Structures are given as structure tokens and as C-alpha cells.
Amino acid sequence: MNEVFYIAAAVALISTVMVITRLNAIHALLYLIVSLLAVAVIFFTLGAPFAAALEVITYAGAIMVLFVFAIMLLNLGPRSVAQESQWLSRKAWIGPAILALVLIGELAFFIARGGGRTPSAGVVEPKQVGVALFGPYLLGVELASLLLLAGMVGAYHLGRDWGVREQESNRARERKSERAGE
């Protein structure tokens, strides 16, 4: 089972280096998701399936939603849509797809061989995590949710102002072209 761990670690390292070196944000995002999935496989091989599930749900899922919100809020217009479709060519998916296939293959091999290490006495159950989060750490959880809400409202206002400025500049250009045509 050590081979599965080392392969997942290698995939995580390669994809993380690719995240850092990519100039295109979409390509970097694809490699980042593969890196997070590789870390989830590492957690699974170490006998922590709950941590692996949290890794996939929280990080890989949340980053995709955040990226979609950023695109929606900025509303950059038809020029950015054309550029985005150019960035999302089939060629951009080759590297992340190969690394993801390696992870899927090794996860299937790992599950077919009988799973991870035997849990030790210190294994934390999901119910215990929930009780801790909504028990003694309730204040911290609520403060984090307020911080995230403030960030979301701020992102909305930044995106809204950007769209208003763009519309005003378009109207000014239209007025200028109408005056030039007279």
C-alpha cells in the first residue's frame, strides 16, 4: 500500500508545481483541483476517509464554486467569454486528465486490495466533529460564517461597481460616436 501513497504524493507534487507555474488562471485551477484530489487520496490511504471526504467536498468543491462566482460577479462581457472559450480548449485538459486518471486508477487498486490501514484508537467519528463544532467551538464557527458572508457581500459590491463603470464607459463611447456621426 506504500506504492499508492507515493504515487498520490507524486501526483500532488507535480500538480502543485503546475499550479504555481501556469500563467493562465483556468489551467492553474484545473491543476489545483487535481492536487487537492491527490491529497484526499493520501488521507484515504492513511486510514482517514472522513478527512478525505472533507478535502474533496470543502476544498475541491468550494474552489470551483468560488471560481464560478468570481466569473459571474465580474461580468466582463463578450470579449472575456471568447477568451475563456479559447482557454478551455481540449489541450488545456490533457495534463489534469492524465493526473486524475492516475489517481482514479490507484484508488480503484487500493479499494480492490481491501482498503486502508486499520483505524487506531484515536479515530474521530463525524458525529464527534459535529458535536465539537456546535458545542464548545460554536462561537468560532459563527465568526467564520460571518467573515465568509462579509467577503461574499464585498465581492458582490466589487463586481457590481465594475459592471456599472463598464456600462457608463460604453454609454460615453456611444454618445461620442453619435456626435462624430452628426
C-alpha positions as CSV (number, residue, x, y, z in Angstrom):
1,M,0.0,0.0,0.0
2,N,3.0,2.3,0.3
3,E,3.1,2.5,-3.5
4,V,-0.4,4.0,-3.6
5,F,0.7,6.7,-1.1
6,Y,3.9,7.5,-3.0
7,I,2.1,7.7,-6.4
8,A,-0.6,10.0,-4.9
9,A,2.2,12.1,-3.3
10,A,4.0,12.4,-6.6
11,V,0.8,13.4,-8.4
12,A,0.2,16.0,-5.7
13,L,3.7,17.4,-6.0
14,I,3.6,17.6,-9.8
15,S,0.1,19.2,-10.0
16,T,1.1,21.7,-7.3
17,V,4.2,22.7,-9.2
18,M,2.0,23.1,-12.3
19,V,-0.4,25.3,-10.3
20,I,2.4,27.6,-9.4
21,T,4.0,27.8,-12.9
22,R,0.8,28.3,-15.0
23,L,0.2,31.8,-16.3
24,N,-3.4,31.1,-17.2
25,A,-5.7,31.1,-14.2
26,I,-8.0,28.4,-15.5
27,H,-5.2,26.0,-16.2
28,A,-3.9,26.6,-12.7
29,L,-7.3,25.9,-11.2
30,L,-7.5,22.6,-13.0
31,Y,-4.2,21.5,-11.6
32,L,-5.1,22.8,-8.2
33,I,-8.2,20.6,-8.2
34,V,-6.1,17.6,-9.1
35,S,-3.7,18.4,-6.3
36,L,-6.5,18.6,-3.8
37,L,-7.9,15.2,-5.0
38,A,-4.4,13.7,-4.6
39,V,-4.2,14.9,-1.0
40,A,-7.6,13.3,-0.5
41,V,-6.3,10.0,-1.8
42,I,-3.3,10.4,0.6
43,F,-5.7,10.9,3.5
44,F,-7.7,7.8,2.4
45,T,-4.6,5.6,2.3
46,L,-3.6,6.8,5.8
47,G,-6.9,5.5,7.2
48,A,-8.8,8.8,7.4
49,P,-11.7,8.5,5.0
50,F,-13.6,11.3,6.8
51,A,-10.7,13.7,6.2
52,A,-10.5,12.6,2.6
53,A,-14.2,13.3,2.1
54,L,-13.9,16.7,3.8
55,E,-10.9,17.5,1.5
56,V,-13.0,16.8,-1.6
57,I,-16.2,18.5,-0.5
58,T,-14.7,21.5,1.1
59,Y,-11.6,22.4,-1.0
60,A,-12.2,20.9,-4.4
61,G,-15.9,21.8,-4.4
62,A,-15.6,25.2,-2.8
63,I,-12.8,26.3,-5.0
64,M,-14.8,25.5,-8.1
65,V,-17.8,27.4,-6.7
66,L,-15.6,30.4,-5.8
67,F,-14.2,30.5,-9.3
68,V,-17.7,30.4,-10.8
69,F,-18.8,33.2,-8.5
70,A,-15.8,35.3,-9.5
71,I,-16.6,34.9,-13.2
72,M,-20.3,35.7,-12.6
73,L,-19.7,38.7,-10.4
74,L,-17.2,40.4,-12.6
75,N,-19.4,40.0,-15.8
76,L,-16.6,41.0,-18.1
77,G,-18.7,40.8,-21.3
78,P,-18.4,39.0,-24.6
79,R,-14.7,39.6,-25.0
80,S,-13.9,37.6,-21.9
81,V,-16.3,34.9,-23.0
82,A,-14.4,34.4,-26.2
83,Q,-11.1,34.4,-24.3
84,E,-12.4,31.9,-21.8
85,S,-13.6,29.5,-24.5
86,Q,-10.1,29.8,-26.0
87,W,-8.5,28.9,-22.7
88,L,-10.8,25.9,-22.1
89,S,-9.6,24.0,-25.2
90,R,-9.1,20.3,-25.2
91,K,-5.4,20.8,-24.9
92,A,-5.8,22.5,-21.5
93,W,-7.4,19.4,-20.1
94,I,-4.7,16.9,-21.1
95,G,-2.4,17.3,-18.1
96,P,-5.0,17.4,-15.4
97,A,-6.9,14.5,-17.0
98,I,-3.8,12.3,-17.1
99,L,-3.0,13.0,-13.4
100,A,-6.7,12.5,-12.4
101,L,-6.7,9.1,-14.3
102,V,-3.6,8.1,-12.3
103,L,-5.4,8.9,-9.1
104,I,-8.6,7.1,-10.1
105,G,-6.6,4.0,-11.1
106,E,-4.7,3.9,-7.9
107,L,-7.8,4.5,-5.8
108,A,-9.5,1.6,-7.6
109,F,-6.5,-0.6,-7.0
110,F,-6.4,0.4,-3.3
111,I,-10.1,-0.3,-2.8
112,A,-9.8,-3.7,-4.6
113,R,-6.9,-4.7,-2.3
114,G,-9.0,-4.2,0.8
115,G,-8.8,-0.5,1.9
116,G,-6.6,1.5,4.1
117,R,-4.8,0.9,7.4
118,T,-6.7,-0.3,10.4
119,P,-8.1,2.6,12.4
120,S,-6.3,3.3,15.6
121,A,-7.9,4.0,18.9
122,G,-7.8,7.8,18.3
123,V,-10.1,7.8,15.3
124,V,-12.5,10.7,15.3
125,E,-16.1,10.0,14.1
126,P,-18.1,12.5,12.1
127,K,-20.6,12.8,14.9
128,Q,-17.8,13.9,17.3
129,V,-16.7,16.6,14.8
130,G,-20.2,17.9,14.6
131,V,-20.7,17.9,18.4
132,A,-17.4,19.8,18.8
133,L,-18.1,22.3,16.1
134,F,-21.6,23.1,17.5
135,G,-20.6,22.8,21.2
136,P,-17.5,24.5,22.6
137,Y,-16.4,25.9,19.2
138,L,-19.8,27.4,18.2
139,L,-18.6,31.0,18.6
140,G,-15.6,30.3,16.2
141,V,-17.9,28.6,13.6
142,E,-20.3,31.6,13.7
143,L,-17.5,34.1,13.4
144,A,-16.1,32.3,10.4
145,S,-19.5,32.2,8.8
146,L,-19.9,36.0,9.3
147,L,-16.4,36.5,7.8
148,L,-17.4,34.5,4.8
149,L,-20.7,36.4,4.5
150,A,-18.8,39.7,4.6
151,G,-16.4,38.5,1.9
152,M,-19.3,37.4,-0.3
153,V,-21.1,40.8,0.1
154,G,-17.9,42.6,-0.6
155,A,-17.3,40.6,-3.8
156,Y,-20.8,41.3,-4.9
157,H,-20.3,45.1,-4.5
158,L,-16.9,45.0,-6.2
159,G,-18.4,43.1,-9.1
160,R,-21.4,45.4,-9.3
161,D,-19.3,48.6,-9.4
162,W,-17.2,47.1,-12.1
163,G,-20.3,46.4,-14.3
164,V,-21.6,49.9,-13.7
165,R,-18.3,51.5,-14.7
166,E,-18.2,49.4,-17.8
167,Q,-21.8,50.3,-18.8
168,E,-21.1,54.0,-18.2
169,S,-18.0,53.9,-20.4
170,N,-19.9,52.1,-23.1
171,R,-22.6,54.8,-23.0
172,A,-20.0,57.5,-23.2
173,R,-18.4,55.8,-26.3
174,E,-21.9,55.6,-27.9
175,R,-22.6,59.3,-27.3
176,K,-19.1,60.2,-28.7
177,S,-19.7,58.1,-31.8
178,E,-23.2,59.6,-32.3
179,R,-21.7,63.1,-32.1
180,A,-19.0,62.2,-34.6
181,G,-21.6,60.9,-37.0
182,E,-23.6,64.1,-37.0
